[in-house]
């Protein structure tokens, strides 16, 4: 029996997939994984082709049993991430129009103030000696608060959002249990119900938030978002937005702590911060896998992906491809030539990328400015999932600047 090119049953591979990516990449750029039932692209060129080739689409099929997963399927059936043109084009145009009202730039000072406040709280609790969990104390707090502020979610309701999101995204993993499915369906149903009520409130009493603009936006043809599209867009913004930002915050800070020379370099020259954020996203990607389905036979990486078969871009493998990145396994906060594909590529390039960059620059900037030292206080604990790559806990000792 031929061993799989990537053994996701091995905890060591899930904890650090990059050596396995390198070994597989040396064998062939695209390989079949029998257990996952799809092709895997291990190189930057082939992963980029997977993301850009219009013959490879996001084709949503309701998860089974459909009767038990009705709300989960509703959320994804109407999501821009699961659509192809022309439906994708129409929905992205409407969402982009609402985003174009300047919401991201409007929030920039607010985001920085929040990041500063969260870091100050961590520093006060640590006082240069006690380890505190930066993940729970900042990385998880900031993006949820930002998305909630962006959408206009009342402060008293914001603690509901992250548990809903956590339960839903666990459905994207392989080998999930019935309990995981039940939890995701329950969370999706509660989330959908909550957002329907919030949207109805914005129709009665409009504000200056993104949710109001999503409720009222129309394109030049008079088209607007349906109720299901509106609800799904808000859920996608939270799930994709905060999960990715939390992942980069945790993975990125751990990488800096494990490479003190790069942390010192960044602290000495904070003008490198935008470049460093891009490198942290490349070095340890928060999303490792993005699936597409062939609508016709497609030749890619020396194989033929038959119509109806799936192929996945392995974003983390692509971002460590030595054919594209010099010293690909080396963290370099000054890396100038950095065409990483952490935000995807093609028509599905992440619509929230500008907001993610604002959040990450604010949080890492606050950590650098408001501390004189950062040290790992205990071993970090990784989440056991592969697709959404992140940490469960990151204990850090912080000393006030």
C-alpha positions, 0 to 999 in steps of 0.5 A: 500500500502506497503511504499518503504524501501527508499523514494527518493521523501523525500528531508530529505532522500536524504540529509541524507539517513543514518537513513533511511538505518539503519531503512531498514537494521533492517527490512531485508537485501534485499528488493524490491523497487517498484518505482525503479523497483529493489531489494536493498541490505542494508547490507555489506555482501549482498552488497558485494555479489551483487558486487562479484557474477558472476551471477549478471552482468553489462548488458547494455541496450541502454536508450530509445529512442535510436535514441535520445540518440545515443552518450550517449548509445555509451559511455556506450555500450563500457565502461568497467564498463558496460561489463562482462568477457570475454569482460571486462577481455580483456578491463581491461587488455589493460587499466591496461597495459597502466596505468602500465607505471607509470602514477600515480606515475609520477604525484604524485609531480605535484598533490601535487604542484597543491593542495598546490597552490589551498589551498594557493589561498583559504587561501589568499582569506579567510584571516581568516575571509571571507568564500570561497567555497572550493568545487569550489576553490579546490575540483572541480579544482584538479581532473579535472586538474589531469585527464586532465594532465594524458590524455594530454588534452591541458590546453586551453581545460580543462574548457570544461571537467567538464560541459560535465561530470556533464551533463552526470552523471545526467543521473544516477539519478532516476526521471530524466527529458527530459531536463536532457536527452537532456543535457546529449546527447549533452554533450556526443556527444561533448565529443566523438567528442573532444576525437576522434580529440585528439586521432587522434592527438596523433596518428600523434604526440605521447607523454608520456601521458596516452592517447598516451599509450591507443592509442598504447597499445597492449596485448600479442595477438596483440589486441588493443582498438577500437576507441569507446573503447578508447573514452569511456575509457577516458570519464569514467576516467574523469566522474568516477574519478573526480566525486568520488574525488569531492564527497569525498573531499566535503563530507569528509571535511564537516564531519571533520568540523562537528567533530572538535575533529577528525580534531584536531586529524588529524592535530596533527598527519598527519601520520593518513592521509591515514587512515583518507582518507579511513574513510572519504570515508566510512563515507559518500560515494560519490557513493551510489548505483551500479546496477547489473542484474541477468543472472539467478535466484540468492538467496541473503539475503533471497530473490530470484532475478529472471533472468532479475531482477535488484539488487543494492548494497547500498554502503553508507548503507553497509559502515555504517553496524554495523555488520562490523564497530564498532560504524558505525555512528561515524567518526574515522580518526584512524579506522584501520579495515575498509573494506569499499566498496566505490571503489566497489569489484570484477571484477569491483573494481575501476581501478582509486582507486590509482589515487583517493587516491593520489589526496585525500591525496594531497588535505587534506594534503595541507589543514592541512599543509598550514592552522592553522584553518579551520571553516565552514563559512556558512551552506554547500549546498548539491546537490539534487541527491541521487546516486552521493552524494555530495555538491554544495557549502562548504563555509570555513574560512581558516587561514594561518599556 
